Amino acid sequence: MKKFISLFSLFTILLLSSKFTPAQWVQSDGIYGGYIASLTANGNNIFAGFGGGWQRGVYVSTNNGVNWTTTSMDRNCVMSLAVSGSNVIAGTQADGIYRTTDNGTTWIHTALDDQYVWALAVNGSTVFAGTAPVMADGLSDQGVFISTDCGSTWEQTALDTISIYALAVSGTNVFAGTKSNGVYISSNNGANWIKSTLPEQHVTSLAIKGFTIFAGTIANGLYISNDFGTTWSQTSLSERNILSVSVNGSFIYTGTNDKELYVSTNNGTTWSLSNLKEYIPSMTFNGSNIFAASYFHGVNLSTNNGSTWNQSSINACHIKALVASGTRIYAGTYSLGIFASTNSGTSWSQTSLNNKDITSLAVKDSYVFAGLLDSGIYISSDNGASWSHSSYNYGTVMALFTNGSNILAGTGTGVLISSNNGLNWTQTDLSSPIYTFSSNGSRIFTGTIDNGVYFSSNNGINWTQTSLDTSGVNSLAVIGSNVFAGTNKGVYLSTNNGANWIEAGLNEQNINYLATNGTNVFAATEGSGIFLSTNNGINWIQKNQGMDIVPAIQALLITNNYIFAGLWGLSVWKRLYSDIIGIRNISSEIPGNFSLSQNFPNPFNPVTNIRFNIPKSSLVRINIYDICGKNIETLVNREMGAGNYEVNWNAIHYASGTYFYKIEAGEFTAVKRMVLLK
């Protein structure tokens, strides 16, 4: 009787509840004012250093500028900020260097007591600090200091009698901007210094773009060196007081003391004036997001290379890899490490493997494997809670793949294989650089950078080249005996497990990633977004609806009734799978009434079909609920015309038991029960 009452109550609750959540953008919150002298980013955490008046200390945003909170450093004027590994380093006025290893919860004063630290520059665990007294008769131990342990301890370099206001580093080359002596250069991490040929200038800022050095000065504008500081010439931004110069890809940004921000896309030859009218002493970048510090109006954000500006907050990580383990999704980013979501991508949290360049991901049971740029493979045995470096701890790993008890790694020197969850790795007989893996039963396919597709029939021990032997293959996907290969010149198809290949469309496209589900093939491209083929590549349909720009897609993932796309510079996007493929209209007749049919089969394992009739255009929503009444998935959430429809639910990630599905269409509501039996 209790069970009957509970089920009746649940039915009643489901019938009465209606929680349509509109998809929309919410305007961000931010720091609406303040004298911000410095900015830096550590993963999704943006740090803003207040540098004057009554506003002091460091504020932090843990959601890319949506909200800001004070850290425990709230009494110091912070003139410079930098990140080294998991350390955030703050240079203060008259109080030296502080460091936090917990994103600002606690700060430790490390060294340089009473120093004015105007500049910080980082190369790995090596940190440089530029100091200068405020008064002419100030500190005698000014100049450049160096730390080789992420800011814990410091030593003074040979440049020890000159005031330093700007620093830049490239490898072992260090550039120091001085008060009145131009730029000094060290080619050996600060052991020795020479004075460059830049005229006697007060240098306020430095930035590096390849072999090009930009130096901002007081009164004489911006100088440029195209030979790593050997010779210098003045740009067209002359006779200006330069506050900052920053480089982001092909864009150079220069802030002046006249509340101007200039932008150049041709290495400083010409400049355009941005519409941001602020004093900009510091900038930091997170993908396509540009954060600009202002002396009076807090933090400004641009998402279009400085064309327009708004108050901060948008997530724009570079996504390189996506993978799912049950309901948990992992996203591998460049620079920010790995993020995880347990609610279908609604929100993400950074794992402890942060500040890393992730190039590939794979999962096996509770194990997560991460391939890195130049750092080998990291392994987590607890769903990403903690990570350890594997025995393969060097080189770039472009692809990871699990096959039974084996894990395969695609590296610059070929395929490695591990049979003990990554503890040990063995080189196979394939030594070509590897981009991708896929499989069809016992046959494993791999795509190489220059030599096409290989296959293995013995779990990856030995490899044989297929007839597709001259192309660089970025991605592979399999449907039965059909093998799809994504190249820089479109998609190739083999219908006989790789024996022969034909062109399969998108010939002018650079295909970054392929994904399959059922008979559907998705292709992620470099500059044209996502395409779908339902007929083995004979036809392709572009599926970019909802994306305001044509994005470069680096990864695709189909899981939990969603398709996820990892974008370069625009984070993770998602879309209902039923929406992107189109829910099936199974009849040409127009029904007379709303109805919801019993699912079939029932009981089922793990896929079942749900049919429903819509007599007139309606906003339709179909939700799945567990026995407790929790909404666990949404199958349909869209405006639909009149028709007879069918949609399926794949419950592969759910336990056996009783579930309910509910339809809401106009004023019509119905609930039915189904049983998953594994």
N, C-alpha and C positions, 0 to 999 in steps of 0.2 A: 504493500500500500504506500509506503514511504517513497519507494522508487517511482511509482505512478505519479504521486503528488509532485515529486521533484521534476520529473519530465514534463508534467503539465505546466508547472511554474516556469520552467525554462522556455517552453513553447510560447507562453504568454509574454514573457520578457522579450523574446526575439520578435514577436509579432508587433509589440508596442514600441520597441526601440527603433529609432531612425537617426543615424548619425552620419549624415553626408558631410564629408570634410572637403571643402573646395581646395583645389590646387592653386596656390597663389604665392607671390613673393611678398615678404614682410619687410618693411623698411627697417634698416639697421639702427641700432643705438650706437653710441660712441662717446668719445671725449669731445665735448662741445666747445672746449676752450682750453687754453693753457700754453705756456711757454715751453714747447717741446724742442729740445736741442738734439735728440738722438733717437734713432729707431733701429731695432734689429728684430729678426725673426728666428725662433727656435721651434721648428716644426709648425704646428698650428698656433703656437703661442707667439703673439706679437708683443714686444716690449717697447715701451715709450719712456724715455728719460726726460724728466722735467728739469730745466736748467736755469731757472731764474725766479727772482721775486719770492712770493710766498708759496709758489707751487714748486715742490721739490720731490725727489724720489723717483721710483720706477713704478709705472702702471703696467698691467699685463692684461691682454685679451687672450682667452683660451679658445675663442671661436672666430678667429680672423676679424676681429674688430667689432663684432656685434655688441659685446658688452666689455667693459673695462673695470678692473678692480685694482686697488692699491696693493702693492707687495709690502713685505716687512721693511723694505728700505723706503722710508718716507721722510727723511730729514736731510738728504744730501742733494746738492745740485749735480745732476748727472749729465756730463758733456759728451760721453761716448759710450757705445754699447757694442758688444761683439759676442759671437757664439763660437766655442771650441768644443766639439763633441757634445756632451750633455751639459756642458758648463756655459752659463751666461755670465759675461764679465762686464762690469760697469766701471768706467773711469769718471771720477768725481772731481769737483772743485775743492782743493785743499784737504782732501782726505784720501787720496790715493785710489787703490784698486779694491773692488769688492767682487765676490764671486758667489754664484748660487748654482747648486747642482739639483735643485728640486723646483725649478721653474718659478723661483721668487718667493717660496714659502719662507726660506731662511737664507740669509746672506752672511758671508764671512769676509772680514777685512783681511786681505792677504799680504799686502806690502805697500811700499811707496807712500809711507805716512807723510801727510801734509803736502803731497804733490798735487798739482793741477794736471790732470790727465785729459788732454784735448783730443787724442786720437788713439784708436785701437785698430790693429790689423791682425788677421789670423791666417795661418797656413797649417791646417791639421791641428796638432797639439801645440804648435809653436805660436805664441802670441807676442806681438810687439806693442809697446805703449809709448806714445809720444807725449812728453811733458814740457811745460813751460811755465814760468812764474807770471803772475799777473802784473806785478810791479817790476821795474827795471832792476831794483836792488833785491830781487827775490831770491829764490832758491839757487844754490850753486850746482846741485846735482841734477840739472835739467838734461834733456836729450832723449835718446831712445833706450828703452829697457826691453829685455827679452825674457820670456818664460817658455820653457820647453815642456812644461807639464800642465798645460791647459790653465795657466794663470795661478798656480799654487805658489810657486816661488819665482823670484825675479832677479836678474842681474843687469847691470848697466853695460851697454855696448860701448864701443870706442867713440861713438858720437855722443859726447858727454858734456859739451859746453855750449850748445846751441839750443835755442827754444824751438820746439817741434809742435806744429799745429795740424799736420796732416801726415798720414801714412798710407801706403799701398804695398801689396806684396804679390809676387808671382813666382811660385817655386821658391828658390833660394835668393831671388832678387827682391830687395827691399828699397822702397823709395820714401824719403823723408822730406816733407815740406817745412821749411824753416820760416822764422819771422822776417829776416831781411837778407838771407843768403841763398835764396832760391831752393833748389832741390839737391839733396845728397843721395848717392846711390851706393848700395852694398850688394855685391854679387855672391856673398857667402854668409847669408843669414845674420848680417850685422857685425861680423868679426872685423871687417875693414870697410872704410867709407871713402868715397871720392866725391868731389863737388862737380855737379854737372855744369853744362854751359849755359843753363838758364840764367838770364840776367839777375842782378841783385833784386830780389822780389820777396814780398811777404806772401807766402804760399798758404792758402787757407784750406785747400782740398786737393785730393789726388784721386785719379781713377785709371784703371788699366783695361784695355780692350785689345787682346792679342799682344802685338808688339808696340801698340800705340799707347802713349801715356798722356793724360790730360792733367794740367795743373791750373787750378784757379787761384787768382791773386787778388790782392787789394789794389784798387785803382787802375790796374793795367789789364784786367779781363782774363781771358782764358788762353793758355798756351797749349801747344800740342807737339809731341815728339813721336815720329813714326819709326824710330830706330832704338827703342828702349832707353830713351833719355840721353843719347849721344848728342843730338842737335835738337833745337827747339824753334818753333815759329809761332807767331801770334795769330789767333783765329780772328774772324770778323767780330767776335764778342770782345772788343777792346774797350779800354777806358771805363771799365765797370768794376764794381766790388763784387767778387764772386763769393757766395756763401757755401755752395756745394756743387760737386760734379759727380754724377753717378752714371753707370753703364748698365743697360739691360738688353742683351742681344745686340741688335743693330742700332738701338736707340741710345743716344747720349742726352742726359738731362743736366741742365745747369741752372741753379738758383742764384739770383743776384740780390743785392742790398736795396734794389729799387722795387721790390715786390714783383719780380718777374721770374717766370720759369720758361727757359728756352729748351727746345727739342731739336735734335739733329739726327737724321737717319743716314747721313753720308760721311761719317767720321769727322764731323765738325766743319765741313766745307761750308754748308749753309745751315741756317737755324730758323725755326718758326717759333712764334710766341704762343705759349699755352694760355688758356683762359683762366688758369689758376693764379690769382693775384695775391700772393702771400710771400712772406719771407720764408724760404725753404732751406733750413740748415742741414737736413738729413733726409735720405730716402732709403727705403728697403723694398725688396721685391719678393713676391710669392707667386710664381707662375706668371700669369698675365695680370695679376693684381699689383698695383704700384701704390705703396703707402708713402705719403709725403708729410714730413713733420713741419709744423708751422709755429712761428714764434707766438702767435696770438690765437689761432683758431684750431688748435689740436691737430688731429690726424685727418688727412684727406686721402681719398681713394679714387684711383682711375682704373677702369677695366678696358680702356681702348687706347693704350699707349700714350695717355696724357691728353687726348682730345677733349674729354670732359672729365669732371671731378665731382665726387660726392663724399659724404662722410663714410668712414671706413666700414667695410666688412663684406667680403665675399670670399668663398673658398675656391682656390684656383691651383691646386696641386697638379704636378705632372704625374699621371697614372700610367704605369707601365705594365702591370699585371693584376689580374683578378682571378680568384679561386674561391670555391665554396666547400664547406664541410658541414653537412647538415643545414641548419638554419643560420650558421655563422658564415659571413662573407669577409674575405681578406682582400685588401687593396694594397698593392705595392707601388710606392711612389719613388720618384727621384728626389733625393735630398732629405725627405721626411720619414723614410722608413716605411713601416707597415701599419695600416689602420685596420680596425675590425668593426663590423656591424652585426648586431644580433637581431635587428628589426627591419630586415629587408632594405637596408641602406637609408633609412630615415635619419639615423644619426650614426656617427662614427667615433671611435675612441682610438687613440694612438697606443700601439703596443710598446713593450719595452725595447723592441728593436726599432729605434728611431734614429733620425739623422743619418740614414744610410740611403745609398742609391740602389734601389731594388730593380732587378731586371727580369726576374721570373719567380713563380710561386707554384707549389704543388702540395697536395695533402694526401695523407694515408692514415686512416684511423684517427687517432688523436695527434698525430705528428703533422707539423707544418714545416715545409722546406722552402727556404728563401735563397735565391741566387742573387748575388750582388755584383756591382760593377767593380772589378779589380780586387774583390775581397772574398771570392769563393762562395761557400755555402754556410748559412746558419740554419740551425735546427731547433724547433720547439717540440717538446713531447707533451705539452700541457695546453694545447689549443692556443698557443701564442702568448701565454702568460709570462714565460721566461724563454730565453734563447741562449744557445751555445754555439760556438764556432766549430764547424766540423773539421776533420783532418784535411779536407781540401779547403784551404784558407787563403787562396790567392787566385788571381785570374778572374775573368768575367764569365758568368754563367748566364747564357741567354735563354736557356730552356731547361725545364725540369719536368719529369714525367714519371708517374708511378705505374708499374705493371706487375700485378700480383705482389710478391714479396720484394720485388726489385724496384730501385729508384734509379732513373737514368738522368744524367746531367749533360747538357749540351754546352761545350766550352769552345774556346778559341783553338784548342788542340784536339777537338773531336769529342767522342762520346765516352763518358765515365759511367760506371755502374757500381751500385752498392746493394748488397743483399742483407745488410744488417742495419737498416734505418739510418744510413749515412755515417755510421761509425768509421767504415773504411771504404775506399774507392779504388776501383781498378780500371785502367785504361783499356778500351776495346780496340779492335783492329781498324776502326774508322777514325782517321786523324784530321779530317776536314773540319773547319769551323762550323758549328751547328747553331741553327736558329730555332728549330721547332720539332715537336714530336706529335705523333698520333698513332692509333692502333686499330686493327680489325682482328679481334680474337687473338690468336697467337702471333700474328704478323704485326711488327712494329715498323712504322715509317718515321724517317727523320729527314728534315729539310736542311740543306747546307747553304752557306753564304754564296758560293760560286758554282757548286757542282751538282745542283739539282737534288733529286730525291733518292735515298737509299732505303732498303728494307732489311729487316732481320727476322728470321723464322726460329731463332733459338734464344729468345729472351734478351736480345741485344748483345750477345757475345760476338757474333760475326755479322758482317753487313755486305749487301750486294747493291750495286748501283742500278737504278732503273733506267729506262730509255729517256726519261726527263733528266738530262745529265749536264746541261749547260747553264741553267738559270739559277739565280739566287732565289731561294724559297723562304719566305717570311713566316708562313703558317700552313698547317695541314689540318684537314678534317675528313672524317670518314662516315659514310652512310652505307652499311652493308659492304658490297664489293666495290662501291664507288669511292674513289679517293680524290679529294680536291686539294689543289696546291695553289696557294696565294703567292704571287710573285710581284716584282716591280712593274710587270707588264700584263696584269690581269690574272685571271683564274684559269688553271688547267685542270682537266678531269681525266681520270682513268677509270674505266668501267670493269677492269679485270685485275684489280689489286696491284696496279702499278706496272703491268706488262707493257701497256701502250697508253699514250696520252694524246688528248686533243685540247684545243683552246675552248674555254667555256665562258667567254664573255668578259666584260670590263677590261678590254685589252689595253686601254690607255690609262688604267688606274694602277696606282701603287697600293697593293693589298697588304695591309699590316696584320690582319687577323681574320681567321675564319672560324665560325661556330655552326654546329648543326643541332637540330632537334627534330626528330621524326624525319619527314621528307623536306624540311626547310633548311636552306643554307643561307647564312648571313655572312656578308663580307664587310669588314671595316677597312676604310681607305685612308690614305694620307691626307687628302684634301677635299674629298667629296662626301664624307659622312658614311652612312650605313646603307647597304643594299641587301635586298632579300630576293632569293630565287626559290620557287616552289617546283621547278621542273628541271633540276640538275644543271642549272646554268644556262638553259636555252634563253630565258628571259630574266632580267633583273629589274627590280623596282626600288627606287630610292626611298628610304624611310627616315627622313630627317625632321618630320613634323614636330614642332615644338622647340627646335633648336634655332636660335636667332642667327647663328653664324654657321658656316660650313666647317665643321670641326675635323681635326685629325684624330682618328680613333686608334688607340694603341692596344686595346683589349676588349673582349666581349665575354660575357658569362650569362648563361641561361640557368636559372635556379629559382625555386620557390615561386613559380608562376610569374617571374619577372625576367626581363632581359636587361642586363647592366652593361654600360659602355664606359670604359676608362678613357678619358680624353686627355690630350696633351695640353696642359695649362688650364684645364677647366674642370678638373676633378672627376667625380663619378656621377653619371646620369643613369636614370632607370626608367623603364616603361613596362606596363603590363604586357606579358607575352601575348595574351589573347587580343590585346589592342593592336599590337604591331603586325600580327599575322591576320587579324580579322576573324571575328567569331563566325562560325559556319552557319550560313542560312540554308537550311535543309529542305525548304519547300518554296515553290513559287506562289502558293496560296496565301491569302491574307486571313489570319485567324479572326474569329468573331469575338473572342474573349481573351483576357489575360489568363495564363495558366502556367503552372510549374509541374513538370512530370517527375515521377519517381526515377531516381538515377538508375543506370544500368551499366554494367552488372551490379548487383547488390545481393550479398556481400561482394566486395571487390578487393583486388590487390595488384598493383597499387593505383591503377588508373580507372576512373569511372566517368561516365558521360551524363551530362545534365541537359535536358531539353526544356525550353520555355517558349511561350507564345506571347507576342506583343501585338495587339490589334491596332495601335496607333503610336505615333512617335512619342517616346517617353525617355526620361532619364532612368536608366536601369542600373541596379546595383545587386550583385549576388555575392554574399559573404559566406564563408565557412566558419563554423563555430565548433569548439570542443564540448565535451560533456558538461563542463562548468559554465558554459555560456560565453567563453572568451573568443573574440573574433581573431582567428588565426590566419586567415587569408582572405583576400578579395579577388574574385575571379573576373568580375565585370564591374566597371564603373564608368559608364559613358552614355551619351545620348544615342538612342537606337531607333530606327524606323520600324514600321510594322513588319512582322515576319515571324517565321518559325525558326528557332535557333537551337544550336547545340554547342556546348562548351564542355571541355573535360577538366577533371581535377586529378593531378598526380600527387598522391599522398606518400611518395616514397620515403619522405623524411619524418613521417609521423608513426606513432605506435598504433597497434591494433586497438579498436574500440569503437564506440558510438560517436558519430559526428552529425551535425545538422547543417543544412544549407538553406539560406533565406534569400528570397527575392523581394526587392522593392522596386516597383515601376509605377510611377504616378501615384495613385491612391491604392494600388493593389499591393498586397503583402501576403506572402505564403512561406511556410517553413516545412521542410521534410527531413526525415531521418534516414541515415545511411550507416552501414557497418563496414569498417575496414578490418579485414581478416588476413593477417600475414602468417 
